[in-house]
């Protein structure tokens, strides 16, 4: 049986492929920006998301699955 990989908005996905994205949150809690995050697994995605933390909180998602949240610095 062959694996099916589909393309959604230019991003490959399928049952075995995660679709990671980060939501950058303003201090008010509103979503400031959402960015696609290319990663192979949760740990790799967490490492990349941690580097994006500054004065805004960063939430890591795999599609609709919440993965982690990183609090803002200072």
C-alpha positions, 0 to 999 in steps of 0.5 A: 500500500502506498503512502499518500502525501497531499499538499495543503497551501504548499505544505506537504501533509498526510497521516504520518506527517506533522503540520507544525505552526507557531502562534505568536501571542501579544501580551493581551493574548491576541494572536499577533502572527502564525508561522509554519514551522518545518520540523520532523517531530515534537522535540525538533519543533519545540527546539525551534519554537523556543528560539522564537520567544522574545517579549511575546509568548509562543504556542506550538501546534501540530495542526489542531493538536496543542503541543507546548507554550513558551512564556515571554521573556521579561 
